[in-house]
Amino acid sequence: MIGMMTAIVLLCTMLYWTARPNYDRIDNDLKYRYVKMKGEAIPERIAELEDLFELNCDNAKIREMKRDVEEYERTIQRKMQLEEQARLKEREAAHLTDKANSIKKEIIISHAHSLQLRNN
């Protein structure tokens, strides 16, 4: 009975440790996204990030950084969507121009053919 209780406690403890969020991974993800947003990974910036997250943990600055990164990522995503829409509209405009030119040529050929039949 004691062995079974020990096994249950051990399994519950293991489940707790595996189910709780891995804060180091979450922090590293935010640091990576921040460096990506800034566009360069210079040693000074990395040292600042390590200081902010580890030595002098400032939750207010970290929350602000997270908001900035998320806003930047939303902006980039929206820009990509708009560029894709513009590309599709340009393709559609080129297709419609080709179609209009084709119709115009058909009308010219048809008109020339009508004139030729009248002259004969």
N, CA, C and O atoms as a MOPAC input file, in Angstrom:
PM7 MOZYME 1SCF
protein

 N      0.82000 1    -1.19500 1     0.00000 1
 C      0.00000 1     0.00000 1     0.00000 1
 C      0.86600 1     1.26200 1     0.00000 1
 O      0.58400 1     2.19900 1    -0.74800 1
 N      1.89300 1     1.30000 1     0.81000 1
 C      2.78600 1     2.45900 1     0.87300 1
 C      3.52700 1     2.60800 1    -0.45300 1
 O      3.75500 1     3.72300 1    -0.92100 1
 N      3.90200 1     1.47500 1    -1.05700 1
 C      4.57700 1     1.50800 1    -2.35400 1
 C      3.69300 1     2.11100 1    -3.43500 1
 O      4.15100 1     2.87800 1    -4.28200 1
 N      2.39900 1     1.74100 1    -3.38700 1
 C      1.47200 1     2.27900 1    -4.37500 1
 C      1.26600 1     3.77700 1    -4.16200 1
 O      1.20800 1     4.53000 1    -5.13500 1
 N      1.15600 1     4.21500 1    -2.93400 1
 C      1.00200 1     5.64200 1    -2.63600 1
 C      2.25000 1     6.42300 1    -3.07700 1
 O      2.14600 1     7.52400 1    -3.61600 1
 N      3.41700 1     5.83800 1    -2.84000 1
 C      4.66500 1     6.47500 1    -3.26200 1
 C      4.70500 1     6.60300 1    -4.78100 1
 O      5.10400 1     7.63900 1    -5.31300 1
 N      4.28700 1     5.54100 1    -5.47800 1
 C      4.25900 1     5.57300 1    -6.94600 1
 C      3.28700 1     6.63700 1    -7.44100 1
 O      3.59300 1     7.34400 1    -8.40100 1
 N      2.13200 1     6.76500 1    -6.81300 1
 C      1.13600 1     7.76800 1    -7.21800 1
 C      1.68500 1     9.17400 1    -6.99200 1
 O      1.54900 1    10.04100 1    -7.85500 1
 N      2.29900 1     9.40100 1    -5.84600 1
 C      2.87200 1    10.71900 1    -5.55700 1
 C      3.98100 1    11.03600 1    -6.55400 1
 O      4.07100 1    12.15300 1    -7.06300 1
 N      4.81700 1    10.04800 1    -6.82500 1
 C      5.90300 1    10.24000 1    -7.78800 1
 C      5.35900 1    10.55700 1    -9.17700 1
 O      5.85800 1    11.46200 1    -9.84500 1
 N      4.34100 1     9.82100 1    -9.61600 1
 C      3.73700 1    10.08100 1   -10.93200 1
 C      3.06900 1    11.45100 1   -10.97900 1
 O      3.17100 1    12.15700 1   -11.98200 1
 N      2.39400 1    11.82800 1    -9.91100 1
 C      1.76200 1    13.16000 1    -9.87200 1
 C      2.80900 1    14.26600 1    -9.93400 1
 O      2.61500 1    15.27500 1   -10.61100 1
 N      3.91400 1    14.07300 1    -9.22700 1
 C      4.99200 1    15.05900 1    -9.25200 1
 C      5.58600 1    15.16700 1   -10.65000 1
 O      5.83400 1    16.26800 1   -11.14300 1
 N      5.81000 1    14.03300 1   -11.28100 1
 C      6.35400 1    14.04300 1   -12.65000 1
 C      5.38400 1    14.71300 1   -13.61400 1
 O      5.79800 1    15.47600 1   -14.48600 1
 N      4.09500 1    14.43000 1   -13.45900 1
 C      3.07900 1    15.04700 1   -14.31500 1
 C      3.07100 1    16.56200 1   -14.12500 1
 O      2.96300 1    17.30800 1   -15.09800 1
 N      3.18400 1    17.01300 1   -12.89200 1
 C      3.21900 1    18.45000 1   -12.61800 1
 C      4.40300 1    19.10300 1   -13.31200 1
 O      4.24600 1    20.14200 1   -13.95500 1
 N      5.58000 1    18.51200 1   -13.19300 1
 C      6.77900 1    19.11200 1   -13.76500 1
 C      6.76000 1    19.10300 1   -15.28700 1
 O      7.32000 1    20.00300 1   -15.91300 1
 N      6.13100 1    18.11100 1   -15.89000 1
 C      6.07800 1    18.07600 1   -17.35800 1
 C      4.96900 1    18.96600 1   -17.90500 1
 O      5.06300 1    19.44600 1   -19.03400 1
 N      3.91800 1    19.19300 1   -17.11500 1
 C      2.78700 1    19.97300 1   -17.60600 1
 C      2.96200 1    21.47000 1   -17.41100 1
 O      2.33000 1    22.25000 1   -18.12300 1
 N      3.78300 1    21.89000 1   -16.48700 1
 C      3.92200 1    23.33000 1   -16.24500 1
 C      4.73100 1    23.97000 1   -17.37700 1
 O      5.60200 1    23.32700 1   -17.96400 1
 N      4.44500 1    25.21200 1   -17.67100 1
 C      5.13500 1    25.87400 1   -18.79100 1
 C      6.64400 1    25.96600 1   -18.54600 1
 O      7.10400 1    26.11700 1   -17.41400 1
 N      7.36800 1    25.87300 1   -19.60800 1
 C      8.81700 1    26.00100 1   -19.52700 1
 C      9.14900 1    27.47800 1   -19.75200 1
 O      9.25000 1    27.93300 1   -20.89100 1
 N      9.31300 1    28.20000 1   -18.68300 1
 C      9.49500 1    29.65300 1   -18.76900 1
 C     10.79000 1    30.04000 1   -19.47000 1
 O     10.85200 1    31.07700 1   -20.13100 1
 N     11.81800 1    29.22000 1   -19.33100 1
 C     13.06700 1    29.51900 1   -20.03900 1
 C     12.84500 1    29.50200 1   -21.54900 1
 O     13.34200 1    30.37000 1   -22.26600 1
 N     12.10200 1    28.51500 1   -22.02100 1
 C     11.81200 1    28.44200 1   -23.45700 1
 C     10.96400 1    29.62700 1   -23.90600 1
 O     11.20700 1    30.19600 1   -24.97000 1
 N      9.97900 1    29.99700 1   -23.10600 1
 C      9.12100 1    31.13700 1   -23.44100 1
 C      9.95600 1    32.42000 1   -23.50300 1
 O      9.80500 1    33.21900 1   -24.42700 1
 N     10.83200 1    32.61100 1   -22.52200 1
 C     11.70500 1    33.78700 1   -22.50800 1
 C     12.64400 1    33.78500 1   -23.71200 1
 O     12.82200 1    34.81500 1   -24.36300 1
 N     13.24100 1    32.64100 1   -24.00800 1
 C     14.16000 1    32.55700 1   -25.15100 1
 C     13.43900 1    32.82400 1   -26.46800 1
 O     14.00700 1    33.42300 1   -27.38100 1
 N     12.19600 1    32.38100 1   -26.56100 1
 C     11.40400 1    32.65100 1   -27.76200 1
 C     11.19400 1    34.15400 1   -27.92900 1
 O     11.33700 1    34.68400 1   -29.03100 1
 N     10.85600 1    34.83600 1   -26.84200 1
 C     10.65300 1    36.28800 1   -26.90300 1
 C     11.95700 1    37.00400 1   -27.24700 1
 O     11.95700 1    37.95100 1   -28.03300 1
 N     13.05800 1    36.56000 1   -26.66600 1
 C     14.35600 1    37.17300 1   -26.99100 1
 C     14.67200 1    37.00600 1   -28.47200 1
 O     15.11300 1    37.95300 1   -29.12400 1
 N     14.45000 1    35.80800 1   -29.00400 1
 C     14.71100 1    35.55800 1   -30.42400 1
 C     13.84700 1    36.44500 1   -31.30400 1
 O     14.34100 1    37.04000 1   -32.26100 1
 N     12.56300 1    36.53900 1   -30.98900 1
 C     11.65000 1    37.36000 1   -31.78500 1
 C     12.03000 1    38.83700 1   -31.69700 1
 O     11.88300 1    39.57100 1   -32.67500 1
 N     12.51600 1    39.28100 1   -30.53800 1
 C     12.94700 1    40.66500 1   -30.36700 1
 C     14.17700 1    40.95300 1   -31.22300 1
 O     14.23300 1    41.97000 1   -31.91500 1
 N     15.15600 1    40.05900 1   -31.17600 1
 C     16.37000 1    40.23300 1   -31.99300 1
 C     15.99600 1    40.23100 1   -33.47000 1
 O     16.52600 1    41.02500 1   -34.24700 1
 N     15.09200 1    39.35100 1   -33.85500 1
 C     14.63400 1    39.29000 1   -35.25400 1
 C     13.96100 1    40.60300 1   -35.64400 1
 O     14.15900 1    41.09200 1   -36.75700 1
 N     13.17000 1    41.17600 1   -34.74400 1
 C     12.50500 1    42.45400 1   -35.00900 1
 C     13.53500 1    43.56200 1   -35.19900 1
 O     13.40200 1    44.39000 1   -36.10000 1
 N     14.55800 1    43.57800 1   -34.35300 1
 C     15.58800 1    44.61600 1   -34.43900 1
 C     16.48800 1    44.43300 1   -35.65100 1
 O     17.07100 1    45.40100 1   -36.14000 1
 N     16.60800 1    43.20900 1   -36.13900 1
 C     17.34500 1    42.96800 1   -37.37200 1
 C     18.80800 1    42.62000 1   -37.20500 1
 O     19.49000 1    42.35900 1   -38.19700 1
 N     19.30800 1    42.60800 1   -35.99000 1
 C     20.70600 1    42.25100 1   -35.80400 1
 C     20.91600 1    41.69900 1   -34.40000 1
 O     20.21200 1    42.06100 1   -33.45700 1
 N     21.89000 1    40.82500 1   -34.28600 1
 C     22.17300 1    40.18500 1   -32.99700 1
 C     23.56900 1    40.58800 1   -32.53900 1
 O     24.48500 1    39.76700 1   -32.50800 1
 N     23.71700 1    41.84900 1   -32.18600 1
 C     25.02200 1    42.31900 1   -31.71600 1
 C     25.20000 1    41.88900 1   -30.25700 1
 O     24.21800 1    41.76100 1   -29.52600 1
 N     26.42000 1    41.67000 1   -29.84000 1
 C     26.67100 1    41.19400 1   -28.46200 1
 C     26.08600 1    42.10400 1   -27.38800 1
 O     25.61100 1    41.62000 1   -26.36100 1
 N     26.11400 1    43.40600 1   -27.61000 1
 C     25.59100 1    44.33400 1   -26.60700 1
 C     24.08300 1    44.11800 1   -26.41300 1
 O     23.59100 1    44.12400 1   -25.28400 1
 N     23.36800 1    43.93100 1   -27.50200 1
 C     21.91600 1    43.73400 1   -27.41000 1
 C     21.60000 1    42.41500 1   -26.69700 1
 O     20.68400 1    42.35100 1   -25.87700 1
 N     22.35000 1    41.38400 1   -27.00800 1
 C     22.13800 1    40.09300 1   -26.34800 1
 C     22.43200 1    40.20800 1   -24.86000 1
 O     21.71200 1    39.64300 1   -24.03600 1
 N     23.48800 1    40.93900 1   -24.51200 1
 C     23.81600 1    41.14300 1   -23.09800 1
 C     22.70200 1    41.91500 1   -22.39300 1
 O     22.35900 1    41.60500 1   -21.25200 1
 N     22.13400 1    42.91900 1   -23.06500 1
 C     21.02500 1    43.67600 1   -22.48600 1
 C     19.82500 1    42.76600 1   -22.23100 1
 O     19.17800 1    42.84800 1   -21.18700 1
 N     19.54200 1    41.90200 1   -23.19600 1
 C     18.41000 1    40.98900 1   -23.03600 1
 C     18.63900 1    40.02200 1   -21.87800 1
 O     17.74200 1    39.78300 1   -21.07000 1
 N     19.83600 1    39.47600 1   -21.80800 1
 C     20.14100 1    38.55400 1   -20.70800 1
 C     20.01500 1    39.26700 1   -19.37300 1
 O     19.49900 1    38.70100 1   -18.41000 1
 N     20.48600 1    40.50800 1   -19.31200 1
 C     20.38200 1    41.29200 1   -18.08300 1
 C     18.92300 1    41.53700 1   -17.72700 1
 O     18.53300 1    41.41200 1   -16.56600 1
 N     18.11600 1    41.88500 1   -18.72400 1
 C     16.70100 1    42.18000 1   -18.50500 1
 C     15.93900 1    40.95100 1   -18.01200 1
 O     15.09100 1    41.05900 1   -17.12600 1
 N     16.23600 1    39.79800 1   -18.57600 1
 C     15.49000 1    38.58600 1   -18.24000 1
 C     16.06200 1    37.84200 1   -17.03000 1
 O     15.31900 1    37.16300 1   -16.32000 1
 N     17.36000 1    37.95900 1   -16.78800 1
 C     17.97900 1    37.12100 1   -15.75800 1
 C     18.38200 1    37.93200 1   -14.52600 1
 O     17.84800 1    37.72800 1   -13.43600 1
 N     19.31700 1    38.84100 1   -14.70800 1
 C     19.91200 1    39.51700 1   -13.54900 1
 C     18.97800 1    40.54300 1   -12.92800 1
 O     18.71400 1    40.50800 1   -11.72600 1
 N     18.48500 1    41.44900 1   -13.74700 1
 C     17.60900 1    42.51100 1   -13.26100 1
 C     16.23200 1    42.33900 1   -13.88300 1
 O     15.78100 1    43.18600 1   -14.65400 1
 N     15.58700 1    41.27200 1   -13.55500 1
 C     14.30100 1    40.92000 1   -14.16300 1
 C     13.29600 1    42.06500 1   -13.96900 1
 O     12.89500 1    42.37600 1   -12.84700 1
 N     12.90600 1    42.67500 1   -15.08100 1
 C     11.96500 1    43.79300 1   -15.05100 1
 C     10.72800 1    43.37000 1   -15.83900 1
 O     10.70000 1    43.47800 1   -17.06500 1
 N      9.71300 1    42.89000 1   -15.13500 1
 C      8.51300 1    42.35700 1   -15.78500 1
 C      7.77600 1    43.39700 1   -16.61500 1
 O      7.20100 1    43.06300 1   -17.65100 1
 N      7.78300 1    44.65200 1   -16.17700 1
 C      7.10700 1    45.71100 1   -16.93500 1
 C      7.77900 1    45.89200 1   -18.29600 1
 O      7.10100 1    46.00000 1   -19.31800 1
 N      9.10900 1    45.92500 1   -18.30600 1
 C      9.83200 1    46.07400 1   -19.57500 1
 C      9.64200 1    44.84100 1   -20.45100 1
 O      9.53300 1    44.95900 1   -21.67200 1
 N      9.60200 1    43.67000 1   -19.84400 1
 C      9.40200 1    42.44300 1   -20.60900 1
 C      8.01200 1    42.44300 1   -21.24600 1
 O      7.86900 1    42.07000 1   -22.41000 1
 N      6.98800 1    42.85600 1   -20.49700 1
 C      5.63100 1    42.94100 1   -21.06500 1
 C      5.58800 1    43.94900 1   -22.20500 1
 O      4.95600 1    43.69800 1   -23.23200 1
 N      6.25800 1    45.09100 1   -22.03200 1
 C      6.31000 1    46.10300 1   -23.09200 1
 C      7.01200 1    45.55000 1   -24.33200 1
 O      6.56600 1    45.77400 1   -25.45700 1
 N      8.11000 1    44.82900 1   -24.11700 1
 C      8.83900 1    44.22200 1   -25.22200 1
 C      7.94600 1    43.22100 1   -25.95600 1
 O      7.93300 1    43.17000 1   -27.18600 1
 N      7.21000 1    42.43700 1   -25.19600 1
 C      6.31400 1    41.44500 1   -25.80400 1
 C      5.24100 1    42.13500 1   -26.63800 1
 O      4.94100 1    41.69500 1   -27.74800 1
 N      4.65700 1    43.21600 1   -26.11300 1
 C      3.65400 1    43.97100 1   -26.87800 1
 C      4.26600 1    44.52100 1   -28.17200 1
 O      3.65600 1    44.43400 1   -29.23800 1
 N      5.47200 1    45.08700 1   -28.07100 1
 C      6.14200 1    45.63800 1   -29.25200 1
 C      6.40300 1    44.56100 1   -30.29700 1
 O      6.16600 1    44.77200 1   -31.48700 1
 N      6.88800 1    43.41500 1   -29.85500 1
 C      7.19100 1    42.31600 1   -30.78000 1
 C      5.91000 1    41.81900 1   -31.44000 1
 O      5.88000 1    41.59400 1   -32.65000 1
 N      4.85500 1    41.64600 1   -30.65200 1
 C      3.59100 1    41.16400 1   -31.21800 1
 C      3.00200 1    42.16500 1   -32.20400 1
 O      2.46700 1    41.76700 1   -33.23900 1
 N      3.09100 1    43.45600 1   -31.90100 1
 C      2.60200 1    44.50100 1   -32.82100 1
 C      3.41000 1    44.48200 1   -34.11400 1
 O      2.84600 1    44.58500 1   -35.20300 1
 N      4.72400 1    44.35100 1   -33.99400 1
 C      5.59800 1    44.27000 1   -35.16300 1
 C      5.22600 1    43.05700 1   -36.02500 1
 O      5.12800 1    43.16700 1   -37.24700 1
 N      5.02300 1    41.91700 1   -35.38800 1
 C      4.68000 1    40.70400 1   -36.13500 1
 C      3.32000 1    40.83200 1   -36.81500 1
 O      3.15100 1    40.37700 1   -37.94600 1
 N      2.34700 1    41.44700 1   -36.13800 1
 C      1.03900 1    41.68100 1   -36.78000 1
 C      1.18400 1    42.61500 1   -37.97400 1
 O      0.56700 1    42.39400 1   -39.01600 1
 N      1.99100 1    43.64800 1   -37.82500 1
 C      2.21100 1    44.59900 1   -38.92000 1
 C      2.85900 1    43.91300 1   -40.11800 1
 O      2.44300 1    44.12900 1   -41.25500 1
 N      3.86300 1    43.09700 1   -39.87300 1
 C      4.53500 1    42.37600 1   -40.95700 1
 C      3.55900 1    41.41900 1   -41.63500 1
 O      3.54000 1    41.32000 1   -42.86200 1
 N      2.75100 1    40.71600 1   -40.84500 1
 C      1.76700 1    39.78100 1   -41.40400 1
 C      0.76900 1    40.52300 1   -42.28400 1
 O      0.43900 1    40.06200 1   -43.37700 1
 N      0.28900 1    41.67000 1   -41.81100 1
 C     -0.67800 1    42.46900 1   -42.58800 1
 C     -0.03100 1    42.98100 1   -43.87700 1
 O     -0.66500 1    42.98300 1   -44.93200 1
 N      1.21600 1    43.41100 1   -43.79400 1
 C      1.94500 1    43.88700 1   -44.97400 1
 C      2.05000 1    42.76300 1   -46.00600 1
 O      1.85100 1    42.99000 1   -47.19900 1
 N      2.36200 1    41.56200 1   -45.54500 1
 C      2.47400 1    40.43000 1   -46.47000 1
 C      1.13000 1    40.13000 1   -47.12200 1
 O      1.07500 1    39.82700 1   -48.31300 1
 N      0.04600 1    40.21200 1   -46.35500 1
 C     -1.28500 1    39.98300 1   -46.91500 1
 C     -1.61200 1    41.02600 1   -47.98100 1
 O     -2.12200 1    40.68800 1   -49.04900 1
 N     -1.31900 1    42.29000 1   -47.69100 1
 C     -1.60900 1    43.35400 1   -48.65300 1
 C     -0.75700 1    43.21200 1   -49.91600 1
 O     -1.24100 1    43.44700 1   -51.02300 1
 N      0.50900 1    42.82700 1   -49.74800 1
 C      1.36600 1    42.61900 1   -50.91800 1
 C      0.84700 1    41.47300 1   -51.77200 1
 O      0.88800 1    41.55200 1   -53.00000 1
 N      0.36400 1    40.41800 1   -51.14600 1
 C     -0.19700 1    39.29000 1   -51.89500 1
 C     -1.46100 1    39.71100 1   -52.62600 1
 O     -1.66600 1    39.33300 1   -53.77900 1
 N     -2.30800 1    40.48800 1   -51.96700 1
 C     -3.51600 1    40.98400 1   -52.62800 1
 C     -3.15800 1    41.86500 1   -53.81600 1
 O     -3.78600 1    41.76700 1   -54.87100 1
 N     -2.15600 1    42.72400 1   -53.65700 1
 C     -1.72600 1    43.59400 1   -54.76100 1
 C     -1.18900 1    42.77200 1   -55.92000 1
 O     -1.46700 1    43.07300 1   -57.08100 1
 N     -0.41200 1    41.72700 1   -55.60700 1
 C      0.13500 1    40.86400 1   -56.65200 1
 C     -0.99200 1    40.16700 1   -57.41700 1
 O     -0.94300 1    40.06500 1   -58.64300 1
 N     -1.99800 1    39.69100 1   -56.69700 1
 C     -3.12300 1    39.02800 1   -57.35500 1
 C     -3.92100 1    40.00900 1   -58.20900 1
 O     -4.37600 1    39.66000 1   -59.29800 1
 N     -4.09200 1    41.23200 1   -57.71900 1
 C     -4.82900 1    42.24200 1   -58.50000 1
 C     -4.04700 1    42.63200 1   -59.75900 1
 O     -4.63900 1    42.84100 1   -60.81800 1
 N     -2.72500 1    42.72900 1   -59.64400 1
 C     -1.91200 1    43.02200 1   -60.82800 1
 C     -2.04400 1    41.90100 1   -61.85600 1
 O     -2.15800 1    42.15800 1   -63.05400 1
 N     -2.02800 1    40.66200 1   -61.38000 1
 C     -2.18200 1    39.52400 1   -62.29700 1
 C     -3.55200 1    39.56700 1   -62.97300 1
 O     -3.66500 1    39.32400 1   -64.17400 1
 N     -4.59800 1    39.87900 1   -62.19000 1
 C     -5.94400 1    39.96600 1   -62.74600 1
 C     -6.03900 1    41.11500 1   -63.75200 1
 O     -6.67500 1    40.97100 1   -64.79600 1
 N     -5.41200 1    42.25200 1   -63.44600 1
 C     -5.43100 1    43.39500 1   -64.37000 1
 C     -4.72400 1    43.04000 1   -65.67100 1
 O     -5.20300 1    43.40300 1   -66.74500 1
 N     -3.60500 1    42.34400 1   -65.60100 1
 C     -2.89600 1    41.93100 1   -66.81700 1
 C     -3.75300 1    40.96500 1   -67.63200 1
 O     -3.79300 1    41.05000 1   -68.85900 1
 N     -4.43100 1    40.05700 1   -66.95500 1
 C     -5.30100 1    39.09800 1   -67.64900 1
 C     -6.44000 1    39.83300 1   -68.35300 1
 O     -6.76500 1    39.52300 1   -69.50000 1
 N     -7.05100 1    40.81200 1   -67.66600 1
 C     -8.14900 1    41.56600 1   -68.26700 1
 C     -7.66400 1    42.43000 1   -69.43100 1
 O     -8.38000 1    42.59800 1   -70.41700 1
 N     -6.45700 1    42.97400 1   -69.32100 1
 C     -5.88300 1    43.73900 1   -70.43400 1
 C     -5.69100 1    42.84100 1   -71.64300 1
 O     -6.02800 1    43.23000 1   -72.76100 1
 N     -5.15500 1    41.64900 1   -71.43600 1
 C     -4.98000 1    40.69300 1   -72.53300 1
 C     -6.32400 1    40.32400 1   -73.15700 1
 O     -6.45100 1    40.23400 1   -74.37800 1
 N     -7.31600 1    40.11400 1   -72.30700 1
 C     -8.65000 1    39.76100 1   -72.80200 1
 C     -9.24000 1    40.91400 1   -73.61600 1
 O     -9.82600 1    40.68500 1   -74.67400 1
 N     -9.08900 1    42.15800 1   -73.13100 1
 C     -9.60400 1    43.32900 1   -73.86100 1
 C     -8.90300 1    43.47800 1   -75.20800 1
 O     -9.54400 1    43.76700 1   -76.21800 1
 N     -7.58300 1    43.27900 1   -75.21900 1
 C     -6.84100 1    43.36600 1   -76.48600 1
 C     -7.28200 1    42.27300 1   -77.45000 1
 O     -7.37700 1    42.50900 1   -78.65500 1
 N     -7.54900 1    41.09500 1   -76.93700 1
 C     -8.00000 1    39.98900 1   -77.77800 1
 C     -9.36900 1    40.30200 1   -78.38900 1
 O     -9.59400 1    40.05300 1   -79.57400 1
 N    -10.27000 1    40.84000 1   -77.59000 1
 C    -11.60200 1    41.21400 1   -78.08500 1
 C    -11.47600 1    42.32000 1   -79.11800 1
 O    -12.16200 1    42.30200 1   -80.13900 1
 N    -10.60800 1    43.27300 1   -78.85800 1
 C    -10.39300 1    44.38800 1   -79.78200 1
 C     -9.89900 1    43.87200 1   -81.13200 1
 O    -10.36900 1    44.32000 1   -82.17800 1
 N     -8.94300 1    42.92400 1   -81.11300 1
 C     -8.43400 1    42.34800 1   -82.36200 1
 C     -9.52300 1    41.60700 1   -83.11000 1
 O     -9.61900 1    41.69900 1   -84.33300 1
 N    -10.35800 1    40.86100 1   -82.36200 1
 C    -11.46100 1    40.13200 1   -83.00300 1
 C    -12.41900 1    41.09800 1   -83.68600 1
 O    -12.89200 1    40.82700 1   -84.79000 1
 N    -12.71000 1    42.22400 1   -83.03500 1
 C    -13.62300 1    43.22300 1   -83.61400 1
 C    -13.00100 1    43.81500 1   -84.87200 1
 O    -13.68500 1    43.98100 1   -85.88200 1
 N    -11.71600 1    44.13400 1   -84.82100 1
 C    -11.03700 1    44.71000 1   -85.98700 1
 C    -11.04300 1    43.71600 1   -87.14300 1
 O    -11.32300 1    44.09100 1   -88.28200 1
 N    -10.74000 1    42.46700 1   -86.86200 1
 C    -10.72100 1    41.43300 1   -87.91100 1
 C    -12.12500 1    41.23900 1   -88.46100 1
 O    -12.30400 1    41.12400 1   -89.67400 1
 N    -13.12300 1    41.20100 1   -87.58400 1
 C    -14.50700 1    41.02400 1   -88.01700 1
 C    -14.94800 1    42.19600 1   -88.88000 1
 O    -15.61500 1    42.00400 1   -89.89700 1
 N    -14.58300 1    43.40300 1   -88.48300 1
 C    -14.95400 1    44.60300 1   -89.24400 1
 C    -14.26100 1    44.61000 1   -90.62000 1
 O    -14.87200 1    44.94600 1   -91.63500 1
 N    -12.98900 1    44.23700 1   -90.62500 1
 C    -12.26400 1    44.18300 1   -91.90200 1
 C    -12.87500 1    43.13400 1   -92.81500 1
 O    -12.99200 1    43.35400 1   -94.02000 1
 N    -13.26200 1    42.00700 1   -92.25800 1
 C    -13.87100 1    40.94100 1   -93.03500 1
 C    -15.21800 1    41.40000 1   -93.61500 1
 O    -15.55300 1    41.06600 1   -94.75100 1
 N    -15.99500 1    42.17500 1   -92.82000 1
 C    -17.28000 1    42.70100 1   -93.29000 1
 C    -17.06400 1    43.67400 1   -94.44100 1
 O    -17.80800 1    43.63800 1   -95.42100 1
 N    -16.07200 1    44.53100 1   -94.34500 1
 C    -15.77300 1    45.48900 1   -95.41000 1
 C    -15.33900 1    44.77700 1   -96.68500 1
 O    -15.69200 1    45.18100 1   -97.79300 1
 N    -14.58300 1    43.73300 1   -96.50900 1
 C    -14.09900 1    42.97400 1   -97.65700 1
 C    -15.26000 1    42.28500 1   -98.36600 1
 O    -15.28400 1    42.23500 1   -99.59600 1
 N    -16.21400 1    41.75900 1   -97.62100 1
 C    -17.37300 1    41.11500 1   -98.22400 1
 C    -18.25400 1    42.13300 1   -98.94900 1
 O    -18.83300 1    41.82000 1   -99.98900 1
 N    -18.35700 1    43.33500 1   -98.41400 1
 C    -19.16000 1    44.37600 1   -99.04500 1
 C    -18.53200 1    44.83800 1  -100.36500 1
 O    -19.23100 1    45.13500 1  -101.33400 1
 N    -17.20700 1    44.89000 1  -100.37400 1
 C    -16.51900 1    45.35600 1  -101.57100 1
 C    -16.56100 1    44.32000 1  -102.69400 1
 O    -16.39300 1    44.67200 1  -103.86200 1
 N    -16.77700 1    43.07600 1  -102.36400 1
 C    -16.81200 1    42.01800 1  -103.39500 1
 C    -18.16700 1    41.89900 1  -103.94800 1
 O    -18.40500 1    41.06800 1  -104.82500 1

